[in-house]
Amino acid sequence: MKKTRILSLILAAAMLCALLSGCMGGKTVMKIGGNAISEEIYSAALSYADNFFQQSYGFSMKDALDNELSEGTTGADMLKEQADGLVKEFESVVLYAKDKGIELTKEEKAQIKEAKDAQVESAGGRKAFLDSMAETGMNEAFFDYIMERQQIYSKLYTELFTGEGEFAPSADEVVKSLEGYARVKHLLIQTKEGDADFAEKKATAEKFLARAKAGEDFDALIKELAETGDGDPGMSSYPNGYVIDANGYTPEGSQMVTEFTTASHALAENAVSELVPSDYGFHIIKRYPFGADFIKENLAEYSDNAGMNSFAEELTKFMENVEIEYTKAYEELDIHKILGVEKTNGAASGDVEEHSADDGHNHGEEAEGEAEGEADAPAEEENASSEGGIEVGTAVPAE
């Protein structure tokens, strides 16, 4: 039923960065808060940024490098702006951690290295591992670069924004962050119109609906349905139910399909819906109370949203005072060569179709934990930018 928007959507695991920024191959193209960014790292950031455009808007910026997409701004300019913001955010995480006296221990670095070794083995060896990265425009140095910073991000979040941390949200702040959310559970009978057993599945859904309406224990019905091999596997991971806002987003950033969202918010507390059809079958939804008392009783489960918001706010404020110093090497970068495309004579802005986040494209599938055919029904992925980079606060800390 959900889709996750995360900064590292195309990355699979954390790993050790044995080389620090500025020590990797190529000239220094910029300094961020005094930290040097090498040409190798920045070149990979450009490819990473292009992948962002592809997932967000369904087209590659490689096809529009010489096009004037807005007055005085080419596709190449937009791509560089995105890459600039991306590396600025990553370096700001390092600088912010240093400012707070937080750094990775030897043990934590060793754990990342073990994760890398496991991934190399899973890929079928080092060559296969490197080939798989090359297919997405990645290189090992940038992979390492990102993963170390995500590990620092994780440690920053844990130590400062959870528990008794300096910026950990209060119980009242957690409650406030969840205003307007609904808590629901559902029975899902998976089927699609046109399936040979569609009528049989609908009849099954109607029987479960009658039992739910009659007041049978809803959790018992969920369990019974799961034992038949049907239902939503995600329910086992959310024993208290899904929590979604009016747009279908969970506090973690996942999004439910429109039919599910609309029906959920239309219900009164403790009420059961009629059959709610979607592309994934028939849903029977029950809405549960989700007030301040319940949230405070389950604070550990629901505090992440407020903590992540606080982290994003603090990091954004910190980034406002982080300066980027560009070098001559930056001005000399050949973005066409880096991305492997030929230069053109340019084109008018009208030659490139304007895309939006609401353009109907499939913006990518969730990276982990959701095999094809599971009941998690993805909707459109939301992406945003901050100072030209990926949205602050959306990075998933490396485990």
Contacts in CASP RR format, 6 or more apart in sequence:
PFRMAT RR
TARGET T0000
AUTHOR 0000-0000-0000
METHOD contacts of the structure
MODEL  1
MKKTRILSLILAAAMLCALLSGCMGGKTVMKIGGNAISEEIYSAALSYAD
NFFQQSYGFSMKDALDNELSEGTTGADMLKEQADGLVKEFESVVLYAKDK
GIELTKEEKAQIKEAKDAQVESAGGRKAFLDSMAETGMNEAFFDYIMERQ
QIYSKLYTELFTGEGEFAPSADEVVKSLEGYARVKHLLIQTKEGDADFAE
KKATAEKFLARAKAGEDFDALIKELAETGDGDPGMSSYPNGYVIDANGYT
PEGSQMVTEFTTASHALAENAVSELVPSDYGFHIIKRYPFGADFIKENLA
EYSDNAGMNSFAEELTKFMENVEIEYTKAYEELDIHKILGVEKTNGAASG
DVEEHSADDGHNHGEEAEGEAEGEADAPAEEENASSEGGIEVGTAVPAE
1 188 0 8 1.000
1 232 0 8 1.000
1 234 0 8 1.000
1 242 0 8 1.000
1 254 0 8 1.000
1 256 0 8 1.000
1 257 0 8 1.000
1 260 0 8 1.000
1 280 0 8 1.000
1 375 0 8 1.000
1 376 0 8 1.000
1 377 0 8 1.000
2 242 0 8 1.000
2 250 0 8 1.000
2 254 0 8 1.000
2 255 0 8 1.000
2 256 0 8 1.000
2 366 0 8 1.000
2 376 0 8 1.000
2 377 0 8 1.000
2 378 0 8 1.000
3 254 0 8 1.000
3 255 0 8 1.000
3 366 0 8 1.000
3 376 0 8 1.000
3 378 0 8 1.000
3 379 0 8 1.000
3 380 0 8 1.000
3 381 0 8 1.000
4 252 0 8 1.000
4 253 0 8 1.000
4 254 0 8 1.000
4 366 0 8 1.000
4 367 0 8 1.000
5 253 0 8 1.000
5 254 0 8 1.000
5 255 0 8 1.000
5 381 0 8 1.000
5 382 0 8 1.000
5 383 0 8 1.000
5 391 0 8 1.000
5 394 0 8 1.000
6 367 0 8 1.000
6 394 0 8 1.000
6 395 0 8 1.000
6 396 0 8 1.000
7 150 0 8 1.000
7 390 0 8 1.000
7 391 0 8 1.000
7 393 0 8 1.000
7 394 0 8 1.000
7 395 0 8 1.000
7 396 0 8 1.000
8 146 0 8 1.000
8 150 0 8 1.000
8 367 0 8 1.000
8 395 0 8 1.000
8 396 0 8 1.000
9 55 0 8 1.000
9 364 0 8 1.000
9 367 0 8 1.000
10 51 0 8 1.000
10 136 0 8 1.000
10 138 0 8 1.000
10 367 0 8 1.000
11 143 0 8 1.000
11 146 0 8 1.000
11 147 0 8 1.000
11 367 0 8 1.000
12 119 0 8 1.000
12 367 0 8 1.000
12 368 0 8 1.000
13 115 0 8 1.000
13 116 0 8 1.000
13 118 0 8 1.000
13 119 0 8 1.000
13 147 0 8 1.000
13 398 0 8 1.000
14 112 0 8 1.000
14 115 0 8 1.000
14 116 0 8 1.000
14 147 0 8 1.000
14 150 0 8 1.000
14 151 0 8 1.000
14 398 0 8 1.000
14 399 0 8 1.000
15 112 0 8 1.000
15 113 0 8 1.000
15 115 0 8 1.000
15 116 0 8 1.000
15 119 0 8 1.000
15 143 0 8 1.000
15 144 0 8 1.000
15 147 0 8 1.000
16 109 0 8 1.000
16 110 0 8 1.000
16 112 0 8 1.000
16 113 0 8 1.000
16 116 0 8 1.000
16 144 0 8 1.000
16 147 0 8 1.000
16 148 0 8 1.000
17 112 0 8 1.000
17 144 0 8 1.000
17 145 0 8 1.000
17 147 0 8 1.000
17 148 0 8 1.000
17 149 0 8 1.000
18 144 0 8 1.000
19 141 0 8 1.000
19 144 0 8 1.000
21 35 0 8 1.000
21 36 0 8 1.000
21 37 0 8 1.000
21 38 0 8 1.000
21 41 0 8 1.000
21 91 0 8 1.000
21 94 0 8 1.000
21 145 0 8 1.000
22 28 0 8 1.000
22 35 0 8 1.000
22 36 0 8 1.000
22 37 0 8 1.000
22 38 0 8 1.000
22 41 0 8 1.000
23 38 0 8 1.000
24 38 0 8 1.000
24 40 0 8 1.000
24 41 0 8 1.000
24 141 0 8 1.000
24 145 0 8 1.000
25 38 0 8 1.000
25 39 0 8 1.000
25 40 0 8 1.000
25 141 0 8 1.000
26 38 0 8 1.000
26 39 0 8 1.000
26 40 0 8 1.000
27 38 0 8 1.000
27 39 0 8 1.000
27 327 0 8 1.000
27 329 0 8 1.000
28 36 0 8 1.000
28 37 0 8 1.000
28 38 0 8 1.000
28 39 0 8 1.000
28 327 0 8 1.000
28 329 0 8 1.000
29 37 0 8 1.000
29 38 0 8 1.000
29 39 0 8 1.000
29 42 0 8 1.000
29 326 0 8 1.000
29 327 0 8 1.000
29 329 0 8 1.000
29 330 0 8 1.000
29 333 0 8 1.000
30 36 0 8 1.000
30 37 0 8 1.000
30 42 0 8 1.000
30 84 0 8 1.000
30 87 0 8 1.000
30 324 0 8 1.000
30 325 0 8 1.000
30 326 0 8 1.000
30 327 0 8 1.000
30 330 0 8 1.000
31 37 0 8 1.000
31 324 0 8 1.000
31 325 0 8 1.000
31 327 0 8 1.000
32 87 0 8 1.000
32 88 0 8 1.000
32 91 0 8 1.000
32 92 0 8 1.000
32 95 0 8 1.000
32 322 0 8 1.000
32 323 0 8 1.000
32 324 0 8 1.000
32 325 0 8 1.000
33 91 0 8 1.000
33 95 0 8 1.000
33 322 0 8 1.000
33 323 0 8 1.000
33 324 0 8 1.000
33 325 0 8 1.000
34 325 0 8 1.000
35 91 0 8 1.000
35 94 0 8 1.000
35 95 0 8 1.000
37 87 0 8 1.000
37 91 0 8 1.000
38 141 0 8 1.000
39 329 0 8 1.000
39 333 0 8 1.000
40 139 0 8 1.000
40 141 0 8 1.000
40 142 0 8 1.000
41 87 0 8 1.000
41 141 0 8 1.000
41 142 0 8 1.000
41 145 0 8 1.000
42 83 0 8 1.000
42 87 0 8 1.000
42 330 0 8 1.000
42 333 0 8 1.000
43 139 0 8 1.000
43 333 0 8 1.000
43 338 0 8 1.000
44 137 0 8 1.000
44 138 0 8 1.000
44 139 0 8 1.000
44 141 0 8 1.000
44 142 0 8 1.000
44 145 0 8 1.000
45 83 0 8 1.000
45 86 0 8 1.000
45 87 0 8 1.000
45 142 0 8 1.000
46 79 0 8 1.000
46 80 0 8 1.000
46 83 0 8 1.000
46 335 0 8 1.000
46 338 0 8 1.000
46 339 0 8 1.000
47 136 0 8 1.000
47 137 0 8 1.000
47 138 0 8 1.000
47 338 0 8 1.000
47 339 0 8 1.000
48 83 0 8 1.000
48 86 0 8 1.000
48 137 0 8 1.000
48 138 0 8 1.000
48 142 0 8 1.000
49 61 0 8 1.000
49 79 0 8 1.000
49 82 0 8 1.000
49 83 0 8 1.000
49 86 0 8 1.000
49 389 0 8 1.000
50 60 0 8 1.000
50 61 0 8 1.000
50 62 0 8 1.000
50 79 0 8 1.000
50 339 0 8 1.000
51 136 0 8 1.000
51 137 0 8 1.000
52 82 0 8 1.000
52 383 0 8 1.000
52 390 0 8 1.000
53 59 0 8 1.000
53 60 0 8 1.000
53 61 0 8 1.000
53 79 0 8 1.000
53 82 0 8 1.000
54 60 0 8 1.000
55 363 0 8 1.000
55 364 0 8 1.000
55 381 0 8 1.000
55 383 0 8 1.000
56 357 0 8 1.000
56 363 0 8 1.000
56 381 0 8 1.000
56 383 0 8 1.000
57 355 0 8 1.000
57 356 0 8 1.000
57 357 0 8 1.000
57 359 0 8 1.000
57 361 0 8 1.000
58 355 0 8 1.000
58 359 0 8 1.000
58 361 0 8 1.000
58 363 0 8 1.000
59 353 0 8 1.000
59 355 0 8 1.000
61 75 0 8 1.000
61 76 0 8 1.000
61 78 0 8 1.000
61 79 0 8 1.000
62 339 0 8 1.000
62 340 0 8 1.000
62 341 0 8 1.000
63 352 0 8 1.000
64 74 0 8 1.000
64 75 0 8 1.000
64 347 0 8 1.000
64 352 0 8 1.000
65 74 0 8 1.000
65 75 0 8 1.000
65 76 0 8 1.000
65 79 0 8 1.000
65 335 0 8 1.000
65 336 0 8 1.000
65 339 0 8 1.000
65 341 0 8 1.000
65 343 0 8 1.000
65 344 0 8 1.000
66 74 0 8 1.000
66 75 0 8 1.000
66 76 0 8 1.000
66 343 0 8 1.000
66 344 0 8 1.000
66 345 0 8 1.000
66 346 0 8 1.000
66 347 0 8 1.000
67 74 0 8 1.000
67 75 0 8 1.000
67 346 0 8 1.000
67 347 0 8 1.000
67 348 0 8 1.000
67 349 0 8 1.000
67 351 0 8 1.000
67 352 0 8 1.000
68 74 0 8 1.000
68 346 0 8 1.000
68 347 0 8 1.000
68 348 0 8 1.000
68 349 0 8 1.000
69 75 0 8 1.000
69 78 0 8 1.000
69 349 0 8 1.000
69 352 0 8 1.000
70 349 0 8 1.000
74 346 0 8 1.000
76 335 0 8 1.000
76 336 0 8 1.000
79 335 0 8 1.000
80 333 0 8 1.000
80 335 0 8 1.000
81 388 0 8 1.000
81 389 0 8 1.000
82 385 0 8 1.000
82 388 0 8 1.000
82 389 0 8 1.000
83 389 0 8 1.000
84 324 0 8 1.000
84 387 0 8 1.000
84 388 0 8 1.000
84 389 0 8 1.000
85 385 0 8 1.000
85 386 0 8 1.000
85 387 0 8 1.000
85 388 0 8 1.000
85 389 0 8 1.000
86 388 0 8 1.000
86 389 0 8 1.000
86 390 0 8 1.000
88 319 0 8 1.000
88 322 0 8 1.000
88 324 0 8 1.000
88 387 0 8 1.000
88 389 0 8 1.000
89 315 0 8 1.000
89 319 0 8 1.000
89 386 0 8 1.000
89 387 0 8 1.000
89 389 0 8 1.000
89 390 0 8 1.000
89 392 0 8 1.000
90 145 0 8 1.000
90 146 0 8 1.000
90 149 0 8 1.000
91 149 0 8 1.000
91 322 0 8 1.000
92 315 0 8 1.000
92 318 0 8 1.000
92 319 0 8 1.000
92 322 0 8 1.000
93 149 0 8 1.000
93 152 0 8 1.000
93 153 0 8 1.000
93 156 0 8 1.000
93 315 0 8 1.000
94 149 0 8 1.000
94 152 0 8 1.000
95 318 0 8 1.000
95 322 0 8 1.000
96 156 0 8 1.000
96 314 0 8 1.000
96 315 0 8 1.000
96 318 0 8 1.000
97 103 0 8 1.000
97 152 0 8 1.000
97 155 0 8 1.000
97 156 0 8 1.000
99 318 0 8 1.000
100 156 0 8 1.000
100 159 0 8 1.000
100 160 0 8 1.000
102 152 0 8 1.000
102 155 0 8 1.000
102 156 0 8 1.000
102 159 0 8 1.000
102 160 0 8 1.000
103 152 0 8 1.000
104 148 0 8 1.000
104 151 0 8 1.000
104 152 0 8 1.000
104 155 0 8 1.000
108 151 0 8 1.000
108 155 0 8 1.000
112 147 0 8 1.000
112 148 0 8 1.000
112 151 0 8 1.000
112 398 0 8 1.000
115 398 0 8 1.000
116 147 0 8 1.000
119 129 0 8 1.000
120 126 0 8 1.000
120 129 0 8 1.000
123 129 0 8 1.000
123 132 0 8 1.000
130 140 0 8 1.000
133 139 0 8 1.000
133 140 0 8 1.000
133 143 0 8 1.000
147 398 0 8 1.000
150 395 0 8 1.000
150 396 0 8 1.000
150 397 0 8 1.000
150 398 0 8 1.000
151 397 0 8 1.000
151 398 0 8 1.000
153 395 0 8 1.000
153 397 0 8 1.000
153 398 0 8 1.000
154 397 0 8 1.000
154 398 0 8 1.000
154 399 0 8 1.000
155 397 0 8 1.000
156 311 0 8 1.000
157 307 0 8 1.000
157 308 0 8 1.000
157 311 0 8 1.000
157 397 0 8 1.000
158 397 0 8 1.000
159 165 0 8 1.000
160 166 0 8 1.000
160 167 0 8 1.000
160 168 0 8 1.000
160 311 0 8 1.000
160 314 0 8 1.000
161 167 0 8 1.000
161 168 0 8 1.000
161 169 0 8 1.000
161 307 0 8 1.000
161 308 0 8 1.000
161 310 0 8 1.000
161 311 0 8 1.000
162 168 0 8 1.000
162 303 0 8 1.000
162 304 0 8 1.000
162 307 0 8 1.000
163 303 0 8 1.000
167 307 0 8 1.000
167 310 0 8 1.000
167 311 0 8 1.000
167 314 0 8 1.000
168 303 0 8 1.000
168 307 0 8 1.000
168 310 0 8 1.000
169 177 0 8 1.000
169 303 0 8 1.000
169 306 0 8 1.000
169 307 0 8 1.000
169 309 0 8 1.000
169 310 0 8 1.000
171 295 0 8 1.000
171 296 0 8 1.000
171 299 0 8 1.000
173 306 0 8 1.000
173 310 0 8 1.000
174 295 0 8 1.000
174 296 0 8 1.000
174 299 0 8 1.000
174 302 0 8 1.000
174 303 0 8 1.000
174 305 0 8 1.000
174 306 0 8 1.000
175 291 0 8 1.000
175 292 0 8 1.000
175 295 0 8 1.000
175 296 0 8 1.000
176 306 0 8 1.000
177 251 0 8 1.000
177 305 0 8 1.000
177 306 0 8 1.000
177 309 0 8 1.000
178 243 0 8 1.000
178 251 0 8 1.000
178 290 0 8 1.000
178 295 0 8 1.000
178 302 0 8 1.000
178 305 0 8 1.000
180 245 0 8 1.000
180 246 0 8 1.000
181 243 0 8 1.000
181 244 0 8 1.000
181 245 0 8 1.000
181 251 0 8 1.000
181 290 0 8 1.000
182 243 0 8 1.000
182 244 0 8 1.000
182 245 0 8 1.000
182 264 0 8 1.000
182 265 0 8 1.000
182 267 0 8 1.000
182 287 0 8 1.000
182 290 0 8 1.000
183 240 0 8 1.000
183 241 0 8 1.000
183 242 0 8 1.000
183 243 0 8 1.000
183 287 0 8 1.000
183 288 0 8 1.000
183 289 0 8 1.000
183 290 0 8 1.000
183 294 0 8 1.000
184 241 0 8 1.000
184 242 0 8 1.000
184 244 0 8 1.000
184 264 0 8 1.000
184 267 0 8 1.000
184 285 0 8 1.000
184 286 0 8 1.000
184 287 0 8 1.000
184 288 0 8 1.000
185 218 0 8 1.000
185 219 0 8 1.000
185 222 0 8 1.000
185 235 0 8 1.000
185 241 0 8 1.000
185 242 0 8 1.000
185 285 0 8 1.000
185 286 0 8 1.000
185 288 0 8 1.000
186 232 0 8 1.000
186 235 0 8 1.000
186 242 0 8 1.000
186 260 0 8 1.000
186 283 0 8 1.000
186 284 0 8 1.000
186 285 0 8 1.000
186 286 0 8 1.000
187 205 0 8 1.000
187 208 0 8 1.000
187 212 0 8 1.000
187 218 0 8 1.000
187 221 0 8 1.000
187 222 0 8 1.000
187 225 0 8 1.000
187 231 0 8 1.000
187 232 0 8 1.000
187 283 0 8 1.000
187 284 0 8 1.000
188 225 0 8 1.000
188 230 0 8 1.000
188 231 0 8 1.000
188 232 0 8 1.000
188 280 0 8 1.000
188 281 0 8 1.000
188 282 0 8 1.000
188 283 0 8 1.000
188 284 0 8 1.000
188 375 0 8 1.000
189 201 0 8 1.000
189 202 0 8 1.000
189 204 0 8 1.000
189 205 0 8 1.000
189 208 0 8 1.000
189 225 0 8 1.000
189 230 0 8 1.000
189 231 0 8 1.000
189 281 0 8 1.000
189 282 0 8 1.000
190 201 0 8 1.000
190 230 0 8 1.000
190 231 0 8 1.000
190 280 0 8 1.000
190 281 0 8 1.000
190 375 0 8 1.000
191 197 0 8 1.000
191 198 0 8 1.000
191 201 0 8 1.000
191 202 0 8 1.000
191 281 0 8 1.000
191 282 0 8 1.000
192 198 0 8 1.000
192 279 0 8 1.000
192 280 0 8 1.000
192 281 0 8 1.000
195 201 0 8 1.000
201 281 0 8 1.000
201 282 0 8 1.000
202 275 0 8 1.000
202 282 0 8 1.000
204 230 0 8 1.000
205 275 0 8 1.000
205 281 0 8 1.000
205 282 0 8 1.000
205 284 0 8 1.000
206 275 0 8 1.000
208 221 0 8 1.000
208 225 0 8 1.000
208 284 0 8 1.000
209 272 0 8 1.000
209 274 0 8 1.000
209 275 0 8 1.000
209 284 0 8 1.000
211 221 0 8 1.000
212 218 0 8 1.000
212 221 0 8 1.000
212 272 0 8 1.000
212 284 0 8 1.000
212 286 0 8 1.000
213 272 0 8 1.000
215 272 0 8 1.000
218 272 0 8 1.000
218 286 0 8 1.000
222 231 0 8 1.000
222 235 0 8 1.000
225 231 0 8 1.000
226 233 0 8 1.000
226 235 0 8 1.000
226 236 0 8 1.000
231 375 0 8 1.000
232 375 0 8 1.000
232 376 0 8 1.000
233 374 0 8 1.000
233 375 0 8 1.000
233 376 0 8 1.000
234 374 0 8 1.000
234 375 0 8 1.000
234 376 0 8 1.000
235 241 0 8 1.000
240 288 0 8 1.000
240 298 0 8 1.000
240 301 0 8 1.000
241 288 0 8 1.000
242 250 0 8 1.000
242 256 0 8 1.000
243 250 0 8 1.000
243 251 0 8 1.000
243 290 0 8 1.000
243 302 0 8 1.000
244 250 0 8 1.000
244 256 0 8 1.000
244 261 0 8 1.000
244 264 0 8 1.000
244 265 0 8 1.000
246 261 0 8 1.000
246 265 0 8 1.000
247 255 0 8 1.000
247 261 0 8 1.000
248 255 0 8 1.000
248 256 0 8 1.000
248 260 0 8 1.000
248 261 0 8 1.000
248 264 0 8 1.000
248 379 0 8 1.000
249 255 0 8 1.000
249 256 0 8 1.000
249 382 0 8 1.000
250 256 0 8 1.000
251 302 0 8 1.000
251 304 0 8 1.000
251 305 0 8 1.000
252 304 0 8 1.000
252 305 0 8 1.000
253 382 0 8 1.000
255 378 0 8 1.000
255 379 0 8 1.000
255 380 0 8 1.000
255 381 0 8 1.000
255 382 0 8 1.000
256 264 0 8 1.000
256 377 0 8 1.000
256 379 0 8 1.000
257 278 0 8 1.000
257 279 0 8 1.000
257 280 0 8 1.000
257 377 0 8 1.000
257 378 0 8 1.000
257 379 0 8 1.000
258 379 0 8 1.000
259 276 0 8 1.000
259 277 0 8 1.000
259 278 0 8 1.000
259 283 0 8 1.000
260 276 0 8 1.000
260 278 0 8 1.000
260 283 0 8 1.000
260 285 0 8 1.000
260 377 0 8 1.000
263 273 0 8 1.000
263 276 0 8 1.000
263 283 0 8 1.000
263 285 0 8 1.000
264 273 0 8 1.000
264 285 0 8 1.000
264 287 0 8 1.000
266 273 0 8 1.000
267 273 0 8 1.000
267 285 0 8 1.000
267 286 0 8 1.000
267 287 0 8 1.000
268 287 0 8 1.000
269 287 0 8 1.000
269 288 0 8 1.000
269 289 0 8 1.000
270 286 0 8 1.000
270 287 0 8 1.000
270 288 0 8 1.000
270 289 0 8 1.000
271 286 0 8 1.000
271 287 0 8 1.000
272 284 0 8 1.000
272 285 0 8 1.000
272 286 0 8 1.000
273 283 0 8 1.000
273 284 0 8 1.000
273 285 0 8 1.000
273 286 0 8 1.000
275 282 0 8 1.000
275 283 0 8 1.000
275 284 0 8 1.000
276 282 0 8 1.000
276 283 0 8 1.000
276 284 0 8 1.000
276 285 0 8 1.000
277 283 0 8 1.000
278 377 0 8 1.000
279 377 0 8 1.000
280 375 0 8 1.000
280 377 0 8 1.000
295 302 0 8 1.000
308 393 0 8 1.000
311 393 0 8 1.000
312 392 0 8 1.000
312 393 0 8 1.000
315 392 0 8 1.000
315 393 0 8 1.000
316 386 0 8 1.000
316 392 0 8 1.000
319 386 0 8 1.000
319 387 0 8 1.000
319 392 0 8 1.000
336 342 0 8 1.000
336 343 0 8 1.000
355 361 0 8 1.000
357 363 0 8 1.000
357 380 0 8 1.000
357 382 0 8 1.000
357 383 0 8 1.000
358 380 0 8 1.000
360 380 0 8 1.000
363 380 0 8 1.000
363 381 0 8 1.000
363 383 0 8 1.000
364 381 0 8 1.000
365 378 0 8 1.000
366 376 0 8 1.000
366 378 0 8 1.000
370 376 0 8 1.000
383 390 0 8 1.000
383 391 0 8 1.000
384 390 0 8 1.000
384 391 0 8 1.000
384 394 0 8 1.000
385 391 0 8 1.000
386 392 0 8 1.000
END
